[in-house]
Amino acid sequence: MAVPARGSSRTAYREDVARLFVDSLKQVGVDFAVLLPDTILYAVDELLFTDPDIDTLVCAREDEGIGMAFGAALGGKRPVVLMEGSGIGLSPLVLARGMVMRLPILLLAAHNTVYGERLAAHNATRMVLQPGLDALRIPYHVLKNASEIPWAVRELSDTMQGQQTPAAILVPRHICIED
């Protein structure tokens, strides 16, 4: 079911997809989330705030959130960081540091580089998101439809735990928002 965001009459978020994300994260043991609120992942953020099984914090910058997640991983938590895709471009140094320390975290990033991007301002995201992940050799998957969510979360969770590395799921607008 799609519902408009608070205060918005134009954006209809797919609550079923948000629930699928949160349930999939819980299935792999995610118990800590850090997020910088984002338009595409809004409904997922809202569910995380109310879920008693996942400690959820808000950060001021994406690199700060990644650092918080690495700290949670050091403390035995299984973290996820939710952000706009451009935050990957801000975060290579902190990501590299966590990779050197072999800290597995899952990055869930709104993806504005291929499918349905409507704003020219997001060209900067296109320039840094996937190239940044590729440069750091961080495994990632770009979702094409919502049915891939449980598989992508499970497989990337196995990869990050097995290789002790961050991994990312990139979420295009059409996955979470109905037009």
N, C-alpha and C positions, 0 to 999 in steps of 0.2 A: 504494500500500500504506500502510495506517495503522499506525503504531508508537507505543507509549506513550512518553512522555517519561521520561528518567532519573528514577528514584525515584517514578514515578507509575503507579498501576494504573488510573486513571480517564480520563486524557486521551489520546486517540488522534489523533496528528497525521498529516496526509496528506503523506507524503514525496513523492508525485508532484507535488503542488501546490508544495511547497517547491522542488523541482527546476525546475519550470516558471517560477517566479519568478526564480531565479538564472540560468537559461539565457536568459530574456527580458532581464534586466538586462545580461548580458554581450553579447547581440546588439546592444544600443544603445550599447555602449562603456563601461558603468559599470565603473570600476576602483577605486573607493574607497567604503567603506561605514562609517557610524557608526551604532551602535545602542545603545539602552537596552533590555535584554532585556524581553520582553513575552510573555504567555501565548499570545496568538493567533499571533504570528509566530515562535514558538519554533523550529520546524523550519527556517524560512528562516534565522534567525540561526545555527543550528548548521551549516548548509551553507556559509554565508558564512565562518565561522571556518576552515573546511578548504579553501576554494577559493584556490589559489595566484595566480589572476589578479585577485583583488579584495582590496586591502588593507582589513582590517576592524578597527575600533577600537570600544571600548565607552566610553560617556560616562556621567557621573553624573546629568545632567539633560538634558531634551530641547532646551532652548534652547542649552545648551553644545554638544550634538551638531550642531545646525543651524549654529552658529558655526564648528565644526570643518569641516563640509562646505563652507561658504562659503569658508573658507581654502583648502581643497583645490581648489575651483573656481578661485580666484585663481591657484593653482599649476599649472593646466592639467589637473586631474583631472576626471572625470565622476562626481560623487558621488550617493549615495542615503543617506537617513537613515531608519532603521526605528524606530518608536516606538509607544507606546500613543496612541490618539486624544486623550486628555486633554492630551498634551504640546503639541498645537497651541494649546490655551488658555494655556499657560505662555509661548508663544514669539512673540507678535505683534511685539514691538519688534525682536527680532533678525531676524525674517522681513522686516519693513519695511525694515530697514537693508540687507539683502541685495537687496531689490527695487530700492531706490534705486541700489545699486551694479550692478544688472543682472546678478546672479549666478544662473545656472540650477542648481537642485538638485532632485532628486526626493524627495518625502516618501512613505514607505510607512507608513501609519498603521492600526493595528488600529481597527476601526470598531464602536463599541458603541451606535450611536444609533438604528438602525432594526430590523435583522433579528436576532431571537433573543437579545436582551439579557435576561439572567436576574438581574441584580443592580441593585437600586434605587440603590446607591451610584454607579452609572455615569450617573445623571441629570445630574451635573455635566458629563460628557463631552458628552452630548447638547446641553447648553446652549452649549458653546463650540466644538466641532469644526467643523461645517459653517458656522455663523454667523461664526466667525473667518476661515475661508478666504474666505467670501463678502465679508466686510468688507474684506479685503486684496485682493480680486479675484484670488485665486490659483486657477487652473484645477484642477479635480479630477474624479475619476470614482469612484463607489461601485460596486465589483464586485458583480455578482449571481450569477455562477458562474465557476468556474475557467477555463473556455474563453475568457473575456475577457482573461485576463492578458497574453498576448503582444500583443494589439491595444492594450490600455490602456497598457502600458509603451511601446510604439512610438509611439503617437499623442501621449501626454503628453511623451515625450522630444522629439519633433519640435516640440511647442508650446513647451517650455521653452527649447530651443536657438534656435528662431526668434524668440521674444519676449524671450529673456534674462530669464526669470522662474522662480521655483519653481513646481512643479506637484505634485499629490498624488494618490495612489491610496489609497482607503479600503477596508479589507479586513474584511468582517464575519466573525464566528466560523465560520459554516458553510463558508466557503471553505477554511479550513486545518485544521479539526478535525472528525473524525467522531464522531458520538454513538452 
